Amino acid sequence: MSAKKLRYRRVVAKLGTNLLTGGQDNLDLSQIESIVGQVARLHEQGAEVIIVTSGAVAAGRSRLGARRPRRDIPFRQVLAAIGQTNLMNAYDRFFAGHGIVTAQTLLSRRDLADRVSYLNARNTLLALLHYRVVPVVNENDVVAVEELAESRIGENDTLAALTANLVDADLLALLMTRDGLYMADPREDPTAVLVKRVDRIDAEVEAYAGGSEGDGTGGMVTKLQAARLATAGGTSVVMANGREPDCLVRLAHGEEIGTLFPATSDRLESRKRWIISGLSIRGSVVVDEGATRALRERNTSLLAAGVREVCGPFERGDTVQITSPEGERVAFGITNYSSDDVSAIRGAKSGQIAEILGHDFGAEVVHRDNLVLV
């Protein structure tokens, strides 16, 4: 396969715990070596690959000889701190055999929620790709202590989607031990049908998702959430079995493996990618059916007349989530008014804002230039 046949040039590959351990208590080094070899082949063909890896906690559990059931955050920090070294050593050693330099990159929600830190992370990752380095990304579990639990991204499916949006990836490959998204759990129903393509993640598709997969903290639910986030930012997503021979290479060349979620929008500019990440949300606004249709179908701004409920607190300039009357997420946006102000003007006409509040920051609660549909 030549570089000209690459369909996706910039790829983020998320490797799940189950894939990297084979469901055991220790790293499956042969599996890691296989994936590294595939990345090296793509590297030779001109592709840029970022790995988002799980497995640190599992590796630490093996080194410490710890019992599996214990999952409290402080102890998981211990396991992550021990296992991260083993995990990175494995990647570094295998990539060095191909003459490729790696770079460990630890991220947390706090890093990406701050606009300046977000841009710094983006610039660093793009610079690493420029120098033909393979970044190995993981959530910074070691500093995600219990009292700072809100800083955790939560699981590496979300982290992978955020990373894909961060670097304008062409493809996010969610590699696991299943063949993709099934209409039912194949462990319980051997006749379950594999879904080959999902153009829109709706209630029917969400109903296909089951629980967690093996030891991983993410299951099909979080993978669907990651797919929604990445595709809205302009990145196509594939869920596939990472144990399939040459899976990553074949995916990068456009072969149909697993379940494809095509990008649902053109590439978003950097500020809107940051908004859609949802990491800096300070509250939410429920809008009526008319506003929901206007936002989705005509890409309008959100006016006070369409607002029905406000959940705060948030301040002017904060990012809020906009939801339909049924609770379905519609958009993220930067608000022109605080939660107290929006509560006061909800349902009002734009011309009444100054009279009600005694001040006026514009006719829009959220201007369409600061709003991203999801």
N, C-alpha and C positions, 0 to 999 in steps of 0.2 A: 504494500500500500504506500503510495507516495503522499507527500505533503499536500499536493493539489487536491487529493480526494477527501481531505479532512472537511467534514461538514461543520464541526464545532471547533474553533481554534482555542478559545479560552474556556477551560473546563474546571469546575469545582467538583471534586469527588468526596462525598461523605461516606466514611467507612464506619459501620456500626459495630458495637461491642460483640454481638453474636458472630458477626462475620470474622472479626479479628481473633476470636477465642475459640470458635467452633463449639460454643456452648460450654466450654470447660472453664477451669479456674485460672488458666494461664494463657499467654499469648500464643497464637498459632503462627510461628515464625515462617513456616512455609507459605502460608497464605499472604502474609505481609510481603515476603520476598516476591511472590507472584505479582501482586499489585504494583510493587515498586518497578518490576521489570516492564509491566505494561506502561506505566508512566514514563519510563525511560525511552521506550519505543516511540511514544507520542512526542516526547521531548525532541527526539532526533528528527521527527517529521515537521517540527516547527510549532507544535502546540504548546500552550502554556497551561500548566496544571497546578491547582492548589488542592492540597489534601486537608480535609477537616476530619479529624480522627477522634474516635472514642477509644476505650481500652485502658486508660491510665488506672482507673480504679480496679479493674479486673487484674491488671498486672501487679498492682500494689498488694492486692489480696493474696495473690500467689506468693509474692516475696515474703510477706509477713506471716503466711500460713494462717490467715484469719478465717473465722467462720463466715459463711455466706449470709446468714439472715440479718446481720447487723447493718443498718443503712442510715443511721443518724448522720447529720451533716458534719459535725466535727470529726467523726471517725472516717467518713468518706474523704475528708480533707487529708487525713493522714495517709490513706491508701493512695490518693491521687499524687501526693508529694513523693511517695516512694515509687509508684508505678510510672510517673511521668518520665523519670530518668531512663528506665528500662525501655519504655516505648520509643522515646526519641533516639536512644542508642541503636535500636533495631532499624529505624528508618535511616538514620545517618550512615550506618554501616552498609546497608543494602544499596543505598543510593550512591555511596562512595565507590562501590564496585562498578558503577556505570559512569563514574567521573562527574557526578552531579552533586552540587552543594545544596544542603537543606538549611532551612531557617525556622526555628521554633517560634510560633506566634501565639501568645496567650491573650485572649480577649474576655471582657466581661460586659454585662449590660451597661454598666456605668461608662465604660470606654466608648460605647457606640451611642449612648443617649445624649452625650454632650456633643454639640455640633463640631467644635474644634477638634476634639479627640477623634470623632468620626472621620473627619477629613485627614487627620494625621495617619490614622490606621489605613485609610484608602491609599494615601501617597506612599506609605511604606510598602504595602503589598504590591502596588504597581511598580515601584522601584525594584523590588526583589524579582519580579517577573522580567523586568527589563534586563537585569543582569543574569537571567537564565537560572535563577535559584528556584527551588521548589519549596514554597512555604508549607509548613505543617501546622495547622491551626487547631487549637483546642480552647475550650472555655477555661478561664482561670479559676478552677475549683479550689485551689489552695488558699486563695484570699476571700472566697465567698463564704465567710464565717456566718454563724447563725444570726447574729444581730444585723448582718448586712445581706440577709437572704434575698431581699428584694433586688439586689444588684445582679443576681444570677439570671442568665438567659434561660436556663431551665433544662435544655437538652440540646444535643448537637445537630438535630434536624433543623431547628430554628437557627442555630448558629451558622449552619451551612447556607441557608437561604439568605441570611443577612450578609454573609461573605460574598455570595454570588451577586447580590445587588451592589455591594460595596465596590466590586471590581469590574462591573459590567460583564459578567460571565455570559458566554453563549449557551452553556449547558450546565445544569446542576444534576449530577448523577448520585442518587441516593442508593447506595449499594448495601444490600442486606442479604438474608439467607432465604427469603422468599423470592418467587419469580416476578412479583409485582403486586398490583392491587387486584384482589379477587372480589367477586360479588358476594362471597361468603368466606368464612374462615376455612381454608383448605385442610387445617388440622382436624376440624370437626366434620367437614363435608367434602369428601374426596371428589365429588362431582362439581365442586365450585369452579366457576368460569373465570378465567383471567381477563381483565379489562385491558385491551391493547392501547386505547387512546381515550383521554378525557379532555374535551375542549372547554368544559366549564365545571367547576366544582360546586355542585348544588346539593340540595338535601338528599337526593337519591344516591349520589356518590358518597356523601358523608356517611350514609347508612351502611355502606360496605365496610367501613373501618371497624376493626376489633380492638382488643386490648394490646398490652405491651408485648413485644417480641423477645422472649428469652430474658436475658439479663439486662438488656438495654432499658434506659429510662424512657425512650421514645417508642411509640407503637405506630400503627397506621394512622391514628388520629393526628399525631404530631407531624407525620410525614405529609398528610394532606394540608395541614396548616402551613408547612414549609413550602409546599408546591404552590399554594395560593399566593404566598408572599413573593416568591421568586418569579412566578409567571406574570404577576402584576407589575413587576419591575422590569420586564422585558427579557427574562431568562427562561428558556425551555427547561423542563424537568423530566427526568426518567427515573422511575423506581425499577430496580432490576436486581437479579441474584448475582452478587459479587463473586460467587464461586463458579459461575459459568465461564468456560475457557475464554480468555482474552476479552472478557466482558467490556472493560473500559475502552480498550482500543476499538472494538466494534461499535460501541456507542458513539465514540467521537467521530467515526466515519459514517454515522447516520444509519447503521443497521437497526432494524426494528427488534429490540429486545425489551421485555418487561412492559411497563406501562408508560406511555408518553403523555406529558402534559405540555402542549405547545404554549409558548409565551402568549399572553392575552393582551399585551400592549407593546408599543414601540419602546425603545430604550428611554427610560426616564432620566431627566437631568439630575445632577447630584443632589440638589436640595430636596427634590421631590422623593428621591430614593430614601433620604434620611427621614422624611415625614412618614412614608409608608412603612418604614421599619417598625413603627409603633412603640419604639423603646422609650420615647419621651412623653407618653400620654399622661395627661394630668386629670382628665375627666372625660365625660361623654355627653352627647346631645342626642336626644331622640327627636326625630322629625316625622311629620305626617306623611301620608301616602303621596300627596301631590308633590311635596318637596323631594321625596324619594325618587319619584319618576323624573322630575326635572333634573336632579343631579345625575342620574344614570343615563337618561336618554338625550338630554340637551346640554350636559356638561355646564350647568349654570352655577352661580354662586349660591351659598346658603343664606337666605334672608330670614329675618326674625319671624315673619309671618308663618313660616313653616315649622318653627320649633315648638315642640309640645312638652318636653321634659328636659331637665338639666341635672346632671350629676357632677358635683365638683368635690373640692374646690379647685378652680384653676384661674389663672390670671391672663390678662391680655398678652398675646404673643405665645401662649402655651399651645401644645398640640393636643387636640381632642379627637375622640372617636365619634363618628356620626353613625347612628343606627336607625333602622326602620322601626315602625310601630311593633313589628313582630320580634324585634331584637336582633335582626340580621345586620351584620356589619355592612355599611354602605361606603364609607370613606374615612380618611384621616385628613385633618386640616389644621392650620394655624389660625386661632381665633382672634378676632379684632376686639373682643370684649371679655371681661371676666365672667365667672360663673354667676356672680350676683347680678351683674348687668344683664346677662342673657336671660336669667330668670325673670327680671323685671320687664324685659321687652318681648318675651316670647309671645307669639301670636299677633304682635303689633305690626302695623305697616311701617315701612322704612321712614316715611315722613314724620312719624310720631316719636322716633328715637330720642331726638334732642329734647323734646318736651317731657318725656318720661324720665330720662336720666339727668338732664341738665348739661349734657355734653354729647358729642357725636363723633365717633371714630370712623364713620362711613355707613353706607346703607347695608353692607353685608356683615353678617355674623362671621362667616368665613368666605373670603374672596376665592373665586375659582382658580386664580393663579397660585393660591396657597392650599389647594385641595387636591387630593389624589384618591380616585375611586379604587375600591378593592373588590 
